[in-house]
Amino acid sequence: MGGEKNVVRLLRRLLLIAGGVVAAVLVLVVTAILAVYLPASARVSAALAEVPPQLRPPPDVFFEAAICVHHHGVSDVVARRLLTADGLSRTRAITWAARYFIWTQAVERRPAADRMALFANSISHKAGSGLVSGAQAYFSKEPTDLTRAEALELILADYTNSPDSKHIEFLRRACS
């Protein structure tokens, strides 16, 4: 009988210790998420403030072309670009992966038009970056006057650093 009481006491103590450890881990995780998510959300808001008015919202043809090329959405692309612009290096793989996940969530929580405006403002091409400068440099047009094919070409110009020209040609044919 006395042995059973000792076992029960021991189990209670172990449960209390385990509960404390779990609570401490949860507090650390929530604190870490908030310490990264809140600045990420603020950075996304700051990036949105930098988007030219003619891209809020981007033209429908840009939406269509971007969805064809990035059928899974553009949140991950925007998050990656914002992280890179803020100077986070991919050499710190664990830090990068954690922040990338959280930043992607911060971008994903924005309306689709805002996510696409961030993407449109971040595309890069030989004439610089952004849909506005690309439309003017390549087609002498405003973004609202672009055709879907022209918008697609500007999005694909973003892939110029990619050595996989077959993939670019595949996207060009599939999205035309």
Backbone hydrogen bonds in HBPLUS format (Angstrom, degrees):
<---DONOR---> <-ACCEPTOR-->    atom                        ^
c    i                          cat <-CA-CA->   ^        H-A-AA   ^      H-
h    n   atom  resd res      DA  || num        DHA   H-A  angle D-A-AA Bond
n    s   type  num  typ     dist DA aas  dist angle  dist       angle   num
A0005-LYS N   A0001-MET O   3.27 MM   4  6.63 152.5  2.35 146.7 153.1     1
A0006-ASN N   A0002-GLY O   3.18 MM   4  6.44 154.6  2.24 143.0 149.5     2
A0007-VAL N   A0003-GLY O   3.03 MM   4  6.30 152.9  2.11 144.5 151.8     3
A0008-VAL N   A0004-GLU O   2.94 MM   4  6.19 158.7  1.99 148.9 154.5     4
A0009-ARG N   A0005-LYS O   2.85 MM   4  6.08 162.2  1.88 150.7 155.6     5
A0010-LEU N   A0006-ASN O   2.87 MM   4  6.03 159.0  1.91 145.0 151.3     6
A0011-LEU N   A0007-VAL O   2.85 MM   4  6.09 157.8  1.90 149.2 155.3     7
A0012-ARG N   A0008-VAL O   2.91 MM   4  6.16 156.1  1.97 149.5 156.0     8
A0013-ARG N   A0009-ARG O   2.93 MM   4  6.20 162.2  1.97 152.2 156.9     9
A0014-LEU N   A0010-LEU O   2.91 MM   4  6.16 159.6  1.96 149.1 155.0    10
A0015-LEU N   A0011-LEU O   2.88 MM   4  6.10 155.1  1.94 146.7 153.7    11
A0016-LEU N   A0012-ARG O   2.87 MM   4  6.14 156.2  1.92 149.6 156.3    12
A0017-ILE N   A0013-ARG O   2.87 MM   4  6.13 161.0  1.91 151.6 156.8    13
A0018-ALA N   A0014-LEU O   2.79 MM   4  5.97 164.8  1.81 150.0 154.8    14
A0019-GLY N   A0015-LEU O   2.79 MM   4  5.89 158.6  1.83 146.2 152.7    15
A0020-GLY N   A0016-LEU O   2.91 MM   4  6.10 153.8  1.98 144.2 151.3    16
A0021-VAL N   A0017-ILE O   2.89 MM   4  6.17 155.8  1.95 151.0 157.8    17
A0022-VAL N   A0018-ALA O   2.88 MM   4  6.12 164.6  1.91 152.8 156.9    18
A0023-ALA N   A0019-GLY O   2.89 MM   4  6.05 161.5  1.93 147.4 152.9    19
A0024-ALA N   A0020-GLY O   2.88 MM   4  6.05 157.9  1.93 146.2 152.5    20
A0025-VAL N   A0021-VAL O   2.90 MM   4  6.13 160.1  1.94 152.0 157.3    21
A0026-LEU N   A0022-VAL O   2.92 MM   4  6.14 161.5  1.95 151.7 156.8    22
A0027-VAL N   A0023-ALA O   2.95 MM   4  6.18 158.5  1.99 149.2 154.9    23
A0028-LEU N   A0024-ALA O   2.97 MM   4  6.21 158.9  2.02 148.1 153.7    24
A0029-VAL N   A0025-VAL O   2.87 MM   4  6.10 161.4  1.90 154.0 159.2    25
A0030-VAL N   A0026-LEU O   2.87 MM   4  6.02 171.4  1.88 154.8 157.3    26
A0031-THR N   A0027-VAL O   2.90 MM   4  5.97 159.5  1.94 146.0 152.5    27
A0032-ALA N   A0028-LEU O   2.87 MM   4  6.02 159.4  1.91 147.4 153.3    28
A0033-ILE N   A0029-VAL O   2.86 MM   4  6.07 161.2  1.89 152.9 158.3    29
A0034-LEU N   A0030-VAL O   2.90 MM   4  6.08 165.8  1.92 150.7 154.7    30
A0035-ALA N   A0031-THR O   2.83 MM   4  5.95 150.8  1.91 144.9 153.9    31
A0036-VAL N   A0032-ALA O   3.05 MM   4  6.22 134.1  2.26 140.5 151.2    32
A0036-VAL N   A0033-ILE O   3.19 MM   3  5.23 133.8  2.42  95.5 107.8    33
A0037-TYR N   A0033-ILE O   2.53 MM   4  5.54 166.0  1.55 159.8 165.2    34
A0038-LEU N   A0034-LEU O   3.18 MM   4  5.60 160.7  2.22 129.3 135.1    35
A0040-ALA N   A0036-VAL O   3.04 MM   4  6.12 152.5  2.12 144.4 153.0    36
A0041-SER N   A0037-TYR O   2.77 MM   4  5.97 162.4  1.80 159.3 163.4    37
A0042-ALA N   A0038-LEU O   2.99 MM   4  6.19 155.3  2.05 146.0 152.9    38
A0043-ARG N   A0039-PRO O   2.83 MM   4  6.06 151.6  1.91 145.9 153.7    39
A0044-VAL N   A0040-ALA O   2.89 MM   4  6.18 152.9  1.96 150.7 158.0    40
A0045-SER N   A0041-SER O   3.02 MM   4  6.27 157.4  2.07 144.8 150.8    41
A0046-ALA N   A0042-ALA O   2.92 MM   4  6.19 152.6  1.99 144.4 152.2    42
A0047-ALA N   A0043-ARG O   2.86 MM   4  6.10 153.0  1.93 145.2 152.6    43
A0048-LEU N   A0044-VAL O   2.91 MM   4  6.18 151.8  1.99 147.1 154.9    44
A0049-ALA N   A0045-SER O   3.04 MM   4  6.32 144.5  2.17 142.2 151.5    45
A0050-GLU N   A0047-ALA O   3.08 MM   3  5.18 138.6  2.26  98.3 110.1    46
A0051-VAL N   A0048-LEU O   3.15 MM   3  5.28 156.7  2.21 103.9 111.1    47
A0055-LEU N   A0052-PRO O   2.95 MM   3  5.64 163.6  1.98 122.7 128.0    48
A0056-ARG N   A0053-PRO O   3.09 MM   3  5.33 166.0  2.11 116.3 117.2    49
A0062-PHE N   A0059-PRO O   3.01 MM   3  5.37 129.2  2.28 105.5 118.5    50
A0063-PHE N   A0059-PRO O   3.15 MM   4  6.59 157.7  2.20 150.6 157.0    51
A0064-GLU N   A0060-ASP O   2.90 MM   4  6.21 166.7  1.92 158.8 160.8    52
A0065-ALA N   A0061-VAL O   3.03 MM   4  6.18 164.1  2.06 142.8 147.2    53
A0066-ALA N   A0062-PHE O   2.80 MM   4  5.90 165.5  1.82 155.7 160.3    54
A0067-ILE N   A0063-PHE O   2.88 MM   4  6.03 158.8  1.92 154.1 159.9    55
A0068-CYS N   A0064-GLU O   3.06 MM   4  6.24 149.6  2.16 142.1 150.3    56
A0069-VAL N   A0065-ALA O   3.01 MM   4  6.29 160.6  2.05 151.0 155.6    57
A0070-HIS N   A0066-ALA O   2.69 MM   4  5.70 165.6  1.71 152.5 157.8    58
A0073-GLY N   A0070-HIS O   2.84 MM   3  5.36 163.6  1.87 121.6 127.1    59
A0078-VAL N   A0074-VAL O   2.94 MM   4  6.18 168.3  1.96 164.1 166.6    60
A0079-ALA N   A0075-SER O   2.88 MM   4  6.04 166.1  1.90 152.4 156.7    61
A0080-ARG N   A0076-ASP O   2.97 MM   4  6.05 159.9  2.01 142.4 147.9    62
A0081-ARG N   A0077-VAL O   3.00 MM   4  6.24 158.0  2.05 148.5 154.5    63
A0082-LEU N   A0078-VAL O   2.88 MM   4  6.12 160.1  1.92 156.0 161.4    64
A0083-LEU N   A0079-ALA O   2.92 MM   4  6.08 162.8  1.95 151.9 156.7    65
A0084-THR N   A0080-ARG O   2.98 MM   4  6.11 160.0  2.02 145.8 151.5    66
A0085-ALA N   A0081-ARG O   2.85 MM   4  5.99 157.0  1.90 145.4 152.3    67
A0086-ASP N   A0082-LEU O   2.96 MM   4  6.15 138.7  2.13 140.4 151.1    68
A0086-ASP N   A0083-LEU O   3.18 MM   3  5.09 125.7  2.49  91.1 105.1    69
A0088-LEU N   A0083-LEU O   3.17 MM   5  5.73 161.3  2.21 157.5 151.9    70
A0087-GLY N   A0084-THR O   2.94 MM   3  5.11 157.1  1.99 106.0 112.3    71
A0096-TRP N   A0092-ARG O   2.80 MM   4  5.95 165.6  1.82 162.4 167.2    72
A0097-ALA N   A0093-ALA O   2.84 MM   4  5.98 168.6  1.86 151.7 154.7    73
A0098-ALA N   A0094-ILE O   3.01 MM   4  6.17 167.1  2.03 152.4 155.6    74
A0099-ARG N   A0095-THR O   2.96 MM   4  6.07 171.3  1.96 154.3 157.2    75
A0100-TYR N   A0096-TRP O   2.72 MM   4  5.74 159.0  1.77 154.4 161.5    76
A0101-PHE N   A0097-ALA O   3.04 MM   4  6.15 161.1  2.08 144.5 148.9    77
A0102-ILE N   A0098-ALA O   3.10 MM   4  6.37 165.8  2.12 149.5 153.2    78
A0103-TRP N   A0099-ARG O   2.70 MM   4  5.83 166.4  1.72 157.9 162.2    79
A0104-THR N   A0100-TYR O   2.84 MM   4  5.90 154.1  1.91 145.7 153.0    80
A0105-GLN N   A0101-PHE O   3.10 MM   4  6.38 150.5  2.19 142.6 150.2    81
A0106-ALA N   A0102-ILE O   2.94 MM   4  6.30 150.1  2.03 145.1 153.9    82
A0107-VAL N   A0103-TRP O   2.92 MM   4  6.22 153.4  2.00 150.8 157.2    83
A0108-GLU N   A0104-THR O   2.79 MM   4  5.92 161.4  1.83 148.1 154.3    84
A0109-ARG N   A0105-GLN O   3.08 MM   4  6.17 138.0  2.26 143.8 151.7    85
A0110-ARG N   A0107-VAL O   3.03 MM   3  5.62 164.9  2.05 119.9 124.3    86
A0114-ASP N   A0111-PRO O   2.99 MM   3  5.34 122.0  2.33 105.9 120.2    87
A0115-ARG N   A0111-PRO O   3.02 MM   4  6.41 159.8  2.06 156.5 162.8    88
A0116-MET N   A0112-ALA O   2.92 MM   4  6.10 161.9  1.95 151.4 156.3    89
A0117-ALA N   A0113-ALA O   2.88 MM   4  6.01 146.5  1.99 138.4 148.2    90
A0118-LEU N   A0114-ASP O   2.94 MM   4  6.18 157.5  1.99 150.1 155.1    91
A0119-PHE N   A0115-ARG O   3.01 MM   4  6.28 154.9  2.07 143.5 150.8    92
A0120-ALA N   A0116-MET O   2.77 MM   4  5.97 164.4  1.79 151.3 155.6    93
A0121-ASN N   A0117-ALA O   2.95 MM   4  6.08 150.7  2.04 143.8 151.4    94
A0122-SER N   A0119-PHE O   2.94 MM   3  5.07 145.0  2.06 101.9 113.1    95
A0123-ILE N   A0119-PHE O   3.12 MM   4  6.30 121.6  2.48 153.2 166.2    96
A0131-LEU N   A0120-ALA O   2.82 MM  11  5.31 132.7  2.05 135.4 149.7    97
A0130-GLY N   A0123-ILE O   2.63 MM   7  5.06 162.3  1.66 154.9 161.4    98
A0125-HIS N   A0128-GLY O   2.90 MM   3  5.41 172.0  1.91 151.8 151.4    99
A0128-GLY N   A0125-HIS O   2.99 MM   3  5.41 165.0  2.02 117.5 121.9   100
A0134-GLY N   A0130-GLY O   3.10 MM   4  6.23 156.6  2.15 145.2 152.5   101
A0135-ALA N   A0131-LEU O   2.83 MM   4  5.88 163.3  1.86 150.8 154.7   102
A0136-GLN N   A0132-VAL O   3.13 MM   4  6.32 159.9  2.18 147.8 153.1   103
A0137-ALA N   A0133-SER O   2.83 MM   4  5.87 164.3  1.85 149.0 154.2   104
A0138-TYR N   A0134-GLY O   2.93 MM   4  5.77 167.8  1.94 148.4 152.4   105
A0139-PHE N   A0135-ALA O   3.05 MM   4  5.35 144.1  2.19 124.0 134.9   106
A0141-LYS N   A0135-ALA O   3.16 MM   6  5.41 172.0  2.17 120.0 122.4   107
A0140-SER N   A0136-GLN O   3.06 MM   4  4.14 135.1  2.27 108.7 114.8   108
A0145-ASP N   A0142-GLU O   2.89 MM   3  5.40 153.3  1.96 117.5 126.1   109
A0146-LEU N   A0143-PRO O   3.29 MM   3  5.46 166.8  2.31 107.7 111.6   110
A0151-ALA N   A0147-THR O   2.96 MM   4  6.25 162.1  1.99 153.0 158.0   111
A0152-LEU N   A0148-ARG O   2.84 MM   4  6.02 156.1  1.89 148.2 155.4   112
A0153-GLU N   A0149-ALA O   2.99 MM   4  6.23 153.4  2.06 142.4 148.9   113
A0154-LEU N   A0150-GLU O   3.09 MM   4  6.42 151.8  2.18 146.9 153.8   114
A0155-ILE N   A0151-ALA O   3.01 MM   4  6.32 153.3  2.08 148.6 156.2   115
A0156-LEU N   A0152-LEU O   2.81 MM   4  6.06 159.5  1.85 153.9 160.2   116
A0157-ALA N   A0153-GLU O   2.87 MM   4  6.01 133.1  2.09 136.2 148.6   117
A0158-ASP N   A0155-ILE O   3.04 MM   3  5.35 144.1  2.18 103.4 113.8   118
A0159-TYR N   A0156-LEU O   2.83 MM   3  5.21 152.3  1.91 109.0 117.9   119
A0160-THR N   A0157-ALA O   3.12 MM   3  5.28 163.6  2.15 111.7 113.2   120
A0162-SER N   A0159-TYR O   2.73 MM   3  5.24 158.5  1.77 120.9 128.6   121
A0165-SER N   A0163-PRO O   3.11 MM   2  5.91 125.6  2.42 108.1  92.9   122
A0167-HIS N   A0164-ASP O   3.19 MM   3  5.52 128.2  2.47 102.9 114.4   123
A0168-ILE N   A0164-ASP O   3.41 MM   4  6.84 155.0  2.48 143.9 150.3   124
A0169-GLU N   A0165-SER O   2.96 MM   4  6.21 160.9  2.00 149.1 153.8   125
A0170-PHE N   A0166-LYS O   2.87 MM   4  6.07 151.6  1.95 143.6 152.1   126
A0171-LEU N   A0167-HIS O   2.91 MM   4  6.19 163.1  1.94 151.3 155.0   127
A0172-ARG N   A0168-ILE O   2.86 MM   4  6.09 157.0  1.92 148.6 155.7   128
A0173-ARG N   A0169-GLU O   2.97 MM   4  6.20 161.9  2.00 150.3 153.7   129
A0174-ALA N   A0170-PHE O   2.82 MM   4  6.00 166.5  1.84 154.9 159.6   130
A0175-CYS N   A0171-LEU O   2.90 MM   4  5.78 151.4  1.98 148.4 154.0   131
